[in-house]
Each structure stands twice: as structure tokens, then as C-alpha cells.
Amino acid sequence: MSKQRKADLLLVMVTAFWGFSYFLMDFSLTDLQPMNLNAFRFLVAFVVLGLFYFRRMSNISRATLRYSLLIGLSLAGVYICCTYGILYTSISNAGFICALPVVTTPVLEFLIARKRPGRKLFAALVLCTIGLALLTLGDTFRPALGDIICMGVAIFYAIDLVLTDRAVHREDVDALQLGICQLGVVGIIMLLLTLLLEQPHFPSTPAVWGSSLFLAIFCSGVAFVVQAVQQQHTTASHVGLIFTLEPLFSAIVAYFLAGERLGWRGYVGAVLMMASLVLMELDWPTITSKLRKKP
């Protein structure tokens, strides 16, 4: 198995965790306030992984710390928008909108690095954008407040992906250290915000403890470390497109666990967004050549 294919599979696993996280966030927010929840999950993730990789965390370079701060700031923006957004929209809509970095990442790469998207990626972006419009715009062609807030995720996470792509390809940056340190940055930012704006407390029930710990260890700790390490073997745009699977997982979870149903336009939009991923992932020239060779 090639390094990129292995990276793709691990990133799909990460995407499944994040798809499930929308339901867990929605449930945890019945007890914890938004920044309180984010502070809990990221600080727990930082402490657990920091202890597990204690020896590896020595001799951190300045470049690693610098990129950890920058990526942590952008990641904090992602989770501020995501957590507040999910309060004012459905789990399904939040999952699909938060997959929009597939569109914004190539645009940001073009603006920063003048890296033009290929034809296949451009077609995928068109499909994804149309699908998103069908999913989020109602009869009045006006998205809900939560939909608008969640769109901030697309901007901040595109910045995160581009910065991570630059960082992990530098010789003076350790990807594992980067993945763990950025969790600490986000956790500290969220802790300051919850102390200033909220009345923080620990989860009140065993169920909320369980969902919050799963968010911390798997959806934050494991997920962001895997992303940082595996992004060495692929590109930011490719990762953004893989993350398009996130809304599929969130919609499945919302359907079975939260009883959410999409209208016909929502399902058409979801299919178009999934089609954009298939279009990008399949090796069409190889498939076409094999079909031509068949008798």
C-alpha cells in the first residue's frame, strides 16, 4: 500500500470521528457551554497525548512552536464557529457546511501560492458548491443563522490546512509535536474564553462525561495528530476533499441517533457533494484505458 493511500485511509477514519462529533457536541451542549466544552476537550486531549508521548515532546524546535501557535489560532476559530453554529442549525446541515474547506482550500492555495486547481478539482468544486446551496438555502434562499456561523469554519479550516501543509514539509518541524502542541494552544484559548464569557464546570452526568471524553481523546487528540502526521504524504487540497466525507458520516449519525431528516433538495445536495469526492478520488484515465482494452 502506498504512503498516500495509507494516509487517505487514516484521514477517512479521522473524518468518521469528526462526523460523529456533531451528534456528541449537540448532546454535550445540553450541559456545557460552547467554550467550556471546547476547553475541556482540547486540554484533556493535550494532557493525555502529552503524557503518552512525553519523551518525544522534548527538544521542540522554534519552528514547531511557531507553527503550533498559528495553526492553533486558526483551529480555535474553527471550533468557535462550529460549536456556536451547531446551536442554531441541524446536525446534518452543520456537518455538510463544515465540509466546505474542500472549496476554500484550493482558492486559498491559489491566492497564496499561485497553485492553480486542475480541471478535475475544478469540476469537483462546482459540484460541491451546487450541492451545498441545495442543502442550506431554504425556499427564501436565505440560510439559517447557524448555517452562516458554520461557514466561518470553511475559512479558518482552509487556513489550518494550508499552514499545516507548509509546516509538515519543513525539516525543522516535527509533525507529531506539532499535532500535540496545537491542541494545547486551542485549549488555552478556549479556557480563557470560557473564564471570561461563561461559568465553566465539569460535565454533570456520566453520559456527558462519556461524550466529552470521546470528543477529547478521539475527535480532538487522535484526529489532529493523525492529520498532522499523515498530511506529510498528501496535499492540503487532497485532504480538504477527503474531509467531504465528514457530512456523510454526520448525516448518517443524525438520521439514526437524532432522527433528523433532510428534504429532497437536501438529499440531492448531499449526493452532489459526495459525487465531488468520487470524481476527485478515482483515477479516471486509468479506468478509461482499462475499459478501452476490454474486448
N, C-alpha and C positions, 0 to 999 in steps of 0.2 A: 504494500500500500504506500503511495507517495505521501510525502510530508504534507502537501496541500490537501489531499483527500482526508488524511487523518485530522488535520486542523479543521476541515469543514465538518466532519462528524462530531468533533468535540464542541464546535461552535453551535451546531444544531442542538446538542444536549444543553448547552447554556441557554439557547433560545427557548427550549422547553421549560426550563426553570423560570425564566422571565415571563413566559406565557401564563404559567401557573401563579406567578406572583401577584397578578392583578386581583385575582379572587382573594388571595391571602391578605393583600393590602386592604381591600374593601372590607374584609372581616375584621382585621386588626384595628381599623379606624373607628370601629364602633366603641372601642375602649380607649385607644391612644390618639392624641392629636397628631397632625401630619409631621411636624418637625421632631416631635417626641419619638414617633415610630422610626423615622429615618436615623436619628441619633442612636437609638437602641440597636438597630440592625447593622449599621456600619461600624460602630465602636465594638460590638460583640465580634463581628467578622474580623476586624483588625486585631483584636486581642487574641482570638483563637488561632488565626493563621500566623500571627507574630510569634506566639509561643511554639507552634508546631515547626516553624522554620526559623527558630531562634538563632541557630548557628549561621544560617545563610544570610541573616539580616545584618551581620557585621560588615564593616568596611563599605558602607553605601557611598557611592560617588556623588559629587555635587550635581552632576547632570541628572542622575536618577532622582535626587531630591527636587531639583528644579522642575523636571517634567511631572513629577508626582503632584507638586503644588498646582501646576497649570491644568493638568488633567483632572485633579481633584476638584478644582473650582468649576470646571465645565460639567463634571459629573454631579456636583451639588445642584447646579442649575437644572439638570435633567430630572433629578428626583424631587426638587421643589415643584416643578411644573407637573410632573407625573402624579405626585401624591395629592396635590390640591385639585388637579384636573379630574381625578377619579371620583372626587366628592360630588362633582356636578355633571357627570355623564355616566353612561353604562360601562360595564366591564369590557364588553365587546368593542365598543367604539374606542375606548381608551387604548386597548390592545392594538387595534388597527392604525390609529393615528400615531401612536408612538413608534410604529414601524416606518414612519416617513423618512428617517435618515437615509433610506435607500435612494431617495430623490435628492435630498440636500447634500449628502456627502460628495457625490461626483461634481455637483455645482461648486461646492466649496473647494474641492481639489483643483477645479479648473481656474477659479479665481485666484488661488494661492500659488499653485504650481504650474498653471497653464497646461494641465493634463486633460486633454480632450477625451470625452467618453466615446467608446466605439459605437458602431451602428446598433449592435445587439443590445448594448446597455441603454442606448437612447430609446430604442423601442420598448424595452422593459420599463423605463422611467415613464413613458407615455401611458402604458397600460396601468401602471401603479397609480399614477395621478388621477386618471379617469375613475379607477376603482375607488380611490379614497373619496372623490367627490360624490359618487353614488352612495357611499356608505354614510357619510357625515352630513350631507346637505338635505334638509327636510323639504317639504312642499314649498316653503317660503324661501328656499335657497339661503338659509341662514343657519350656521352651525350653533350648537348649544354652547354655553359659557365654558363648560368642561372641555368641549372639543377644542375651543380656541386656546385654552390654557395648555392642553396636551400638545398642541402644535409647537409650543416652545421646546418640547423635548427634541423635536427634529433638528432645531438649530443647535442646541447645546450638545446633543449627542454626535452630530456631524463634526463639531469642533473636537470632541473627545476622540473620535475615530481617526481624524487626520493627525492630531497630536500624538496619539498612541502609535500610529503608523510611522511617524518620524522618529519617535523615541526608541522603539524596539529594534530599529535597524541601525542604531548607533552602537559603536563598540564600547563606549563608556557608560552605557545604560544596561542594567540587569533587569530583564523583563519580569522575573518573579518578584524582586524587590519593588519594582515599580507598581505591580499589581497590588501588593500589600500596603505600600505607603499611601497610595491614592485613597484606599479605604479609610486610613487614619485621618487624612485631610478632610474628606467628606464628613466623617463622624464628628470631628471637632467643630466644623462649620455648623452642622445641624444641632450640636449640643448648645452652641452659643445662641442660635436662633430660638431653640425651644426654651432656653432660660430667659431670653428677652421677651418672647411673644406668647408663651404658653405656660401651663402649670404641669411640668413633667412629672411622670411617675412610672413605675414599672407595670407591666401587664397585670390585670386584676384577676384573671381566671386562667385555669390550666389550658383551655383551648386557645386563648390569645397568646399565652406563653409559647405554646407549640407552634402556632403560625408565625409568630415574631422570630422565634429561633430558626425556623426553616428559612425565612426570608434572610436572616443574618448569615447563616452558615452556607447555605447552598445558593440562594439567589443573589447574594452580595459577595461573600468570601470566595467560594469556589468559582463562581461565574466570572468575576472580573479578573481573577488571577489567570484562569484558563484563557480568557480573551487576550490579556496582555502577552502571555507566553506564545499562544498559537498564532497571533497576528504577525509574528515574525515570518510565517510561511505563506502568507497571502497578502492581499491588498485591502486598503480601507474600503474601497467601493465594493469589493467582493464580500467583505464582512457585512457591510450595510445591507447587501442584497440577501444574504443568508438570514439576517435578522428579520426579513419579511415574514418568515415562518412564525414569528412571535405572535402576531394576531390570530393565526390559525389555532395555535395552542390555547390562547386566551379565550377564543370564541368557543372552542370545544369544552373547556372547563366551565365557562359561563353557561353553556347550554345544559350541561349535565348537573352542575352543582348549584348554580344560581337561578336556573330556569329562565334565562334570557333568550329571547327570540328576535331575530332580525327580520325586517320586511323584505319583500322580493328585491328591492333595489340594493339593500344591504348585502344580500347573498350574491347578487350579480357583481357588486363591487368587490366582495371578498374573493370571488372566483378570479376576477381580473387581476387582483393583487397577487394571488397565488400563481397565476399564469405568468406574471412578470418574472417570478423566481425561476419557474421551469424554463422559460425562454432563455434566461441568463445562464443557468447551470448546465443545460445539456450542450454537448459538443455537436452542434448541428452539421458542420462539414463532414465529420467522421460518420455520423448517422446517414447522411445523404449518400456518401460514397459507398457505404455498405449496402444500402438499398439498391443502388445502381448496379452493383456487382451480382446481385441475386438474379438467377435465371428467370 
